[in-house]
Amino acid sequence: MKNKVLFSASLFHALNDAATVTVPMIFPLLYTQQFIIKKYIHIGILSNLGLLVTILFQIILANVSDKIEYKLMLFFSYMGICLTLALMTLSSVFASLLFIYLLLRASTSFYHSIGVAWVSKTHPSQGIDFAMGIQSGSGNLGVFLAFISAGYLAQSFNWKTPLFVWAIVGFFLGSISFLAVRKTSTRSKEIYKSDFSSWMKTLRNIRIYIPGFAFGGACWGTTIYYAPSLLNHRFEIPLGQTGLYLALWIGIGTVMTYLFGFLSKNFGRLKISLCSFIGATFFVFLLGIAPVKELALVCLFFFGAFLFLVYPGFQSFVGDKVPAKNQAQAFSLAASVQMVTGAIVVLIAGFLSDSFGINSPFLLMGMFGAVISIFFLFKRSLLEKSYP
């Protein structure tokens, strides 16, 4: 069963994350045309409310995860993603775009809590670093394909085309993912009843990792929602090339996540995690102050190489720390921390971009990362005790 779950989860992770970045890739074009999106704060509102909706649904799904089959939740999730991507092309005003986008974010709420939890449950102990690297890398691969296609499709045709294309591709990938586990039962024989105290106990178990997930969520949100505008508006890079460069960013990250199991085995998960924070902090700050596009692109690529080691590393920490019965809660909380931080940061970033320039959110990430890096350097001994 574990191979089927990993294959299904990896494929769906690619679809899920591709859908979440295809929509932000059309924002620079809409902003340039002054159609629907007329200020950077509009991007901030869309991303903020979208992430908050995701948090709400992740908590709901985590509470019912033992009662509903994995494959059933997967089915409704990918069908919702495909439908909302197609419906979004009918938008002509900000309110309708916002409403449909929130439905999309609700549909993408399944994977990062339930999907990751099932990968962890089916790959305990020695296999967890490998499995987390594979599923994380597959999500990044989906983002790579979305970035490289959405920019050129929007530039060559119109803003609706990437949404239509990914609705079709999403249906294809989602169907394969569903069929892979259609005969696999994931319902627990003993239904674990979660309550407020169990959520709080799980939160205490993973509290040392919270700042790491917060940094990862803030950097992801900032890059996904504002890097397209940074490259397109500040450095005047055409939207098609912007998508290509962001695809290279995520492509480098994909390679690093697939290598995570090997790197962890040879250098240790803790060392890799600490280096990922310090490296990501340094290069995201340089990205914010870069005066020319050549330096900005170099910094973007190195930023991706370090940032994408954060996710599988801290997911593996949580998988080792938390009992199987609490893992849906644990990964829901971890994902919620990422989402909450991302929601706050992207809203602030909208105001900062309108007031100080589109590069200012990346300077904010550099300062945030410096604080987090110092925190983990001082808490290194606690991290060393937190995994086998």
SVG drawing of the C-alpha trace seen along z (x, -y; Angstrom):
<svg xmlns="http://www.w3.org/2000/svg" viewBox="-19 -55 47 58">
<polyline fill="none" stroke="black" stroke-width="0.4" points="0.0,0.0 2.8,-2.4 4.0,-2.6 0.5,-3.3 0.0,-6.0 3.4,-7.7 2.7,-7.6 -0.8,-8.9 0.2,-11.6 3.2,-12.7 1.1,-13.0 -1.6,-14.9 0.9,-17.1 2.2,-18.1 -1.4,-19.0 -2.3,-20.8 0.7,-23.1 0.6,-23.7 -3.0,-25.0 -2.0,-27.3 0.7,-29.0 -1.0,-29.1 -3.4,-31.8 -0.8,-34.2 1.1,-34.0 -1.7,-35.9 -1.8,-38.6 1.1,-40.7 -0.8,-40.7 -4.0,-41.7 -2.2,-44.5 -0.5,-45.7 -3.8,-45.8 -5.5,-47.4 -8.2,-44.8 -9.7,-43.3 -6.4,-43.8 -5.5,-47.5 -3.3,-47.7 -0.8,-45.4 -3.0,-45.3 -5.6,-43.5 -3.0,-40.7 -2.5,-40.9 -6.3,-40.5 -6.6,-37.6 -3.7,-35.7 -4.5,-36.6 -8.2,-35.5 -7.2,-32.5 -4.7,-31.2 -7.1,-31.8 -9.8,-29.7 -7.2,-27.0 -6.4,-27.0 -10.1,-26.6 -10.6,-23.7 -7.4,-22.0 -8.5,-21.9 -11.9,-20.6 -10.4,-17.8 -7.9,-16.8 -10.8,-16.3 -12.6,-13.9 -9.6,-12.2 -10.0,-8.9 -13.7,-8.7 -13.4,-9.4 -11.3,-7.5 -8.2,-9.2 -9.3,-8.4 -12.7,-10.0 -11.2,-13.3 -8.7,-13.2 -11.6,-12.9 -13.5,-15.9 -10.3,-17.9 -9.1,-17.5 -12.6,-17.9 -13.0,-21.1 -9.6,-22.4 -10.4,-21.7 -13.9,-23.2 -12.8,-26.4 -9.9,-27.0 -12.3,-26.8 -14.9,-29.0 -12.3,-31.7 -12.1,-32.6 -15.7,-33.9 -14.6,-36.6 -14.8,-40.3 -14.7,-42.1 -12.6,-41.7 -15.4,-40.3 -16.2,-37.4 -12.5,-36.6 -12.1,-36.6 -15.1,-34.4 -14.0,-31.7 -10.4,-31.9 -11.6,-31.2 -13.4,-28.1 -10.1,-27.0 -8.2,-27.5 -10.8,-25.4 -10.3,-22.6 -6.5,-22.7 -6.8,-22.3 -6.6,-18.5 -3.0,-17.6 -0.8,-19.5 -2.6,-18.0 -4.1,-14.7 -1.8,-13.8 1.4,-14.4 0.1,-12.6 -0.6,-9.5 2.9,-9.5 4.3,-9.8 2.2,-7.0 3.1,-4.6 6.8,-5.4 7.9,-5.5 11.4,-5.6 14.2,-5.1 12.0,-5.6 10.5,-9.0 13.3,-11.2 13.2,-9.5 9.4,-9.6 9.2,-13.3 11.8,-14.3 9.9,-12.5 6.5,-13.9 7.9,-17.4 9.9,-17.3 6.8,-16.2 4.9,-19.2 7.8,-21.4 7.8,-19.7 4.2,-20.6 5.0,-24.2 7.9,-24.1 5.6,-23.0 3.0,-25.6 5.5,-28.5 7.0,-27.6 3.7,-27.1 1.5,-29.8 3.7,-32.7 4.1,-31.9 0.4,-30.9 -0.7,-34.2 1.8,-36.2 1.0,-34.4 -2.8,-34.2 -4.6,-35.7 -5.0,-35.5 -7.7,-32.8 -5.6,-30.3 -3.4,-29.0 -6.4,-28.4 -8.2,-26.4 -5.0,-24.4 -4.4,-23.5 -8.0,-22.6 -7.6,-19.9 -4.2,-18.8 -5.4,-18.7 -8.3,-16.4 -5.9,-14.0 -3.4,-14.0 -6.1,-13.9 -7.8,-10.9 -4.5,-8.9 -3.8,-9.8 -7.3,-8.6 -7.2,-5.4 -3.9,-4.5 -5.5,-4.2 -9.1,-3.4 -8.8,0.2 -6.8,-0.9 -8.6,-1.5 -7.1,-4.0 -9.9,-4.1 -8.6,-3.4 -10.2,-0.5 -10.0,-2.5 -11.5,-5.9 -9.4,-8.5 -11.6,-11.2 -9.8,-14.5 -10.7,-17.3 -9.2,-20.6 -6.9,-19.0 -5.4,-16.6 -4.8,-19.5 -3.0,-21.4 -0.9,-18.3 0.1,-17.9 0.9,-21.6 3.2,-21.3 4.9,-18.3 5.8,-20.3 6.3,-23.8 10.0,-23.8 9.5,-23.4 6.9,-26.2 9.3,-29.0 10.7,-26.9 7.3,-26.3 6.5,-30.0 9.6,-31.0 8.8,-28.5 5.2,-29.7 6.2,-33.4 8.9,-32.8 6.6,-30.7 3.8,-33.2 6.0,-36.2 7.7,-34.5 4.6,-33.0 2.5,-36.2 5.1,-38.9 8.2,-37.5 6.3,-37.5 5.6,-41.3 9.2,-41.9 10.7,-40.4 8.1,-41.7 7.6,-45.3 10.9,-46.1 13.3,-44.5 11.0,-44.6 11.4,-40.9 8.6,-39.7 6.0,-37.5 7.0,-34.5 10.6,-34.8 9.4,-35.6 7.6,-32.2 10.8,-30.5 13.0,-32.0 10.5,-31.1 10.3,-27.6 14.1,-27.4 13.8,-28.6 11.4,-25.8 13.3,-23.4 16.4,-23.9 14.3,-23.4 12.8,-20.2 16.3,-18.7 17.2,-19.7 14.1,-18.1 14.6,-14.8 18.2,-14.8 17.1,-15.5 17.1,-11.8 20.7,-11.4 21.9,-14.7 20.2,-13.9 21.8,-10.4 25.3,-11.8 25.3,-15.1 22.5,-14.8 19.0,-16.3 19.9,-19.0 22.9,-20.4 21.0,-20.5 18.1,-22.3 20.3,-24.9 22.2,-25.6 18.9,-25.9 17.7,-28.7 21.0,-30.6 21.4,-30.3 17.8,-31.2 17.9,-34.2 21.1,-35.5 20.0,-35.2 16.4,-36.5 17.8,-39.6 20.3,-40.0 17.3,-39.5 15.6,-42.5 18.5,-44.8 19.7,-43.6 20.1,-46.6 20.1,-44.6 18.3,-41.6 21.4,-39.4 22.2,-39.6 18.5,-39.2 18.2,-36.0 21.4,-34.5 20.0,-35.3 16.6,-33.9 18.1,-30.6 20.3,-30.2 17.4,-31.2 15.4,-28.3 18.2,-25.8 18.3,-26.5 14.6,-27.2 13.3,-23.9 15.3,-21.9 13.4,-23.5 10.1,-21.7 11.1,-18.0 13.5,-18.5 10.9,-19.9 8.1,-17.5 10.5,-14.7 11.1,-16.1 7.3,-16.2 6.8,-12.7 9.4,-11.3 8.1,-13.2 4.4,-12.7 2.5,-9.4 0.7,-8.0 -2.8,-8.8 -1.9,-12.5 -0.2,-13.0 -3.2,-14.4 -3.4,-17.0 0.3,-17.6 0.6,-18.2 -2.6,-20.2 -1.1,-22.5 2.2,-22.7 0.5,-23.6 -1.7,-26.1 1.3,-27.8 2.7,-28.1 -0.6,-29.5 -1.2,-31.9 2.3,-33.4 2.0,-33.5 -1.4,-35.2 -0.1,-37.9 3.1,-38.5 1.4,-38.7 -1.1,-41.2 1.7,-43.3 3.7,-42.9 0.8,-44.4 1.0,-47.6 4.8,-47.6 4.9,-47.2 2.5,-50.0 4.4,-52.3 8.0,-51.4 8.4,-49.3 7.9,-45.7 11.3,-44.7 10.4,-45.5 8.6,-42.2 11.9,-40.4 13.8,-42.6 11.2,-41.8 11.8,-38.1 15.5,-38.6 15.0,-40.2 12.5,-37.6 14.9,-34.8 17.7,-36.3 15.6,-36.2 14.6,-32.5 18.2,-31.5 19.4,-32.9 16.6,-31.2 17.5,-27.8 21.2,-28.2 20.5,-28.9 17.9,-26.0 20.2,-23.5 20.5,-21.2 16.7,-20.8 16.5,-19.9 19.2,-17.3 17.1,-15.6 13.9,-15.7 14.6,-13.0 16.1,-9.5"/>
</svg>
